[in-house]
Amino acid sequence: MKRSKMMELGVGLFMLAGILGLVFLGLRVSGLSLERPTSSFELEANFANIGGLKPRARVTMAGVTVGRVRSIELDTDWYDAHVVMELDGSLEGTLPEDSTAAILTSGLLGEQYIGLSVGGAPETLGDGDRIRDTQSALVLEELIQQFVSNMAKE
């Protein structure tokens, strides 16, 4: 009887370790983490089309994750998407004001994220500033529609 209880306990611990491992892998693959940055600042940007961009999507610079998308709303003045990004505090005061933001796609699943490219202006962006130069998401359906309409014209 004692051996049976020990075996059940061992199997239970093994299953628990397996479930924790799957949760860990799921967080790593999705790019999510449980830790919060020590200091951060916000930048804003407006995009004509955000495609499938979602809150908590990555914000990268040179391929390195430097922040997350905090919120996405419709700007009713211009009828485009207003995106608020939360970036690592160490970048505050170092990004030139002519930096650009583009919505990019990575991986086979088509995860969309924001890629920042550094400009060359001497003035820098601070907390709450807006990135003026943006590039909207590339929407596959629009490309297919343009291709089909061009083929129909020929």
N, C-alpha and C positions, 0 to 999 in steps of 0.2 A: 504494500500500500504506500509506503514511504517513497519508494522508487517512482511510482506513478505520479505522486504529487510533485516530485522534483522535476520529472519530465514535463509535466504541465506548466510548471513555473518557467522552465527553460524555453519552452515553445512560446509562451506568452511574452517573455522578454525579447526573444528573437523577432516576433511579430511587431512589437513596439518599436524596436530598433529599425525594422524595415519601413514602418510608416513614417517615423521621424526622418529617415533618409530620403523618402519620396517627397516629403514636405520641403526639406532642404534643397533638393534638386529642382523642385518646382519653383522655389523662390529664386534660385540662381539662374535658371533658364529664362524666367520672365523678367529678370532685371530688377525685381523688387527686393527691398531689404527692410529689416526691422529697425535699423538704426537711423537716427535723424542727424542731419548735419549740425555741427556745433554753431556755426553762424551762417547766415544766408542773406541774400538780398533779392529783390524782385525786378524783373524787366518785363515790359509789355511789347506786344507786336500784333499787327493786324494782317490777316491773310484773306485773300479773295476766296480760297477754297482750302479747307484743311483735310479733305479726304477722310481717312479713318483715324485721324489723330485723336487720342483720348487723354483725359487727365491722368497724371502720373506717368506719362510717356517720358522717355529719356530726352535730355538736352545734352548734346555732345559738342566738343570742340576738338578737332584733329583726331577724332575717333575715341576720345576719352570722355566718359560721362561726367559732366560738371553740374548737373541739376536735373530737375523734373518739371513737367508741365503742371502748374498748380490748378488753373481753371481755364475753361473755354466758354465764352458767351457770345451771343450775337450782338454786334454793335449796331443799334438801330439808327444811328446817324448816317452811316455809310453802307449798312447792310453787308458787312463782312464779319469774319470771325475775329474776336478779340481774345488773344491768348496771353495769359499771365504765366511767366516762368519763374521758378525759384532756383537761383543759382548759388553755388558755393561762395561763401563770404570772402574767400581769398581773392576772388576775381573782381570784387567791387573796386572801382576806380582804376582798373587796368584795361578794360575793354574800350577801344576807340569808338567814338560815337557814330562812325560810318561803317560799323560792323554789320554783317548781313545775317539773316535767319532764313533757312530753307527747310521745308518739310521733305524729308527723305524716307526711303523705304529700305529696310534691311531684312535679310533672311528669306527663307522659302515661304514662310507664313505671311510675309508682307507687313511686318510690324512697322509702323510709322513713328518717326521721331523727328526732333528738330536739330538741325546741324547749324552751328554758329561758325561764321568765317570772320576772321579779324580784319578790320580795315587799317588805315594808316593815319587817321586824323589825330592831331595832338590832344583834342578834348576827349574826355572819357565819359562812359555811362555810369550813373549812380543808381541808387535804390529808387524804383518807381519810374525810371526813364523808359522811353519807347524806342525800339529799333524800327527805323523808318524803311529800310530796304529789306523787303521780304520776297520770298519765292514760294508760291502756292504748291500744293501737292500735285503730283502727276497722277491723274485719274485714268486708269486703264480703259474704262468704258468710253471716255471721251476720245481717246486715241483710236479705239476700234471704230467708233462712229465716223471719225474723220477719214480713216482708211477706207471704209466701205463707201462713203460718199464720194471720195476721190476715184475709187474704182468704178462707180456707177457713171461718173462723168465721162470716163474714157470709153 
